[in-house]
Amino acid sequence: MSRTGLKVAAVVAVGALALAGCGSSSSKSKGADVGVILPDTQSSVRWETADRPYLTAAFQAAGVKADIQNADGDKNKMSTIADSMIAEKVKVLVIVNLDSPSGAQIEAKAKAAGVRTIDYDRLTLGGSADYYVSFDNVKVGQLQGQGLVDCIGAKPAARIIEINGSPTDNNATLFKQGYDSVLDPKYAAGWTKVGDQSVPNWSSAQASTIFQQLLTAAGNKVDGVIGSNDDMGNAIITVLKGVGLKAPVTGQDATVQGLQNILAGDQCMTVYKAVKKEADGAATLAIALIKNQTAQTNGTSHDAQGNRDVPSVLLTPVSITAQNVEDVVKDGYHKASEICTAALQAACAKYGVK
């Protein structure tokens, strides 16, 4: 895989479907044209709070019947759901894999049954998906790395701990490629990495334990922390507060908690990924497959394990600090009333979050 893991072939416009509002979730819908399997509720709250309603609305707006289910972090359950959807003769199966081997098995079964597949958010290495829709995940990591550098400033000898995402998630690998590409030159110039560990299944509880152990081993001396998403970032912040320390912490997903931590001055930054655009992109690709048409893409993603380049819709992530939290609200991802608790009223007023 190249350093970015992505090869942008040509930039073309991706036809986005207008959302008709966040509809109710689909569940075991008979006669569905499209089956969607979300991974869990543990790796991020976004799967149920954002992806499900946006996907539901996108397919409803297109007049496409969709069956959207969640595997609850269970590979066997995901396989069972996929088998059921294939048996019910969905035309397209959209999956967010729990790991590449199990995802590839599902895609192989779908292909054998004549069902087209789309990798959503996570690329399935060794898989056979027709398309992949996601964000430029190396860029996500680069934004995290640069955000941490900016928050630490010109300190010549900063001590850094990296808390990475799940080792079974290819995105976590790409995020790490991104922030390490920014931080490695800083390490070479005098900064020190005093901890670097991945967190199984993106578990916030395990992130807390792992970070506590690394912090203790570092003598409770740290100047900045890579938290690979907002949920783990919040766990890291809680540990730091517990020992009376404060240091810049990164995140991603622009969760309500993450944005609140930023406004409170406890989190350095997050990365906003416009899930609406990702859901619209998946719906556009699925409809093209249903109609046996070639969809518009704007790049390819290299699957080194499968030795192939997967046609992709790759979206642009955005770095969020206190200065532009309002952009997330303006985009309709969260409401100011969700973010601006009584304790944050002054910060919201200062940064124009309304």
Secondary structure, DSSP 8 states (H G I E B T S, - for coil): --SSSEE--------------------S-TT-SEEEEE--SSS-THIIIIIHHHHHHHHHHTT--EEEEE-TT-HHHHHHHHHHHHHTT-SEEEE--SSHHHHHHHHHHHHHTT-EEEEESS--TT---SEEEEE-HHHHHHHHHHHHHHHH-S-TT-EEEEEE--TT-HHHHHHHHHHHHHHHHHHHTT-EEEEEEE-GGG-HHHHHHHHHHHHHHTTT--SEEEESSHHHHHHHHHHHHHTT----B---S--HHHHHHHHTTS---EEE--HHHHHHHHHHHHHHHHTT-----SEEEEETTTTEEEEEEEE--EEE-GGGHHHHHHTTSS-HHHH--GGGHHHHHHTT--
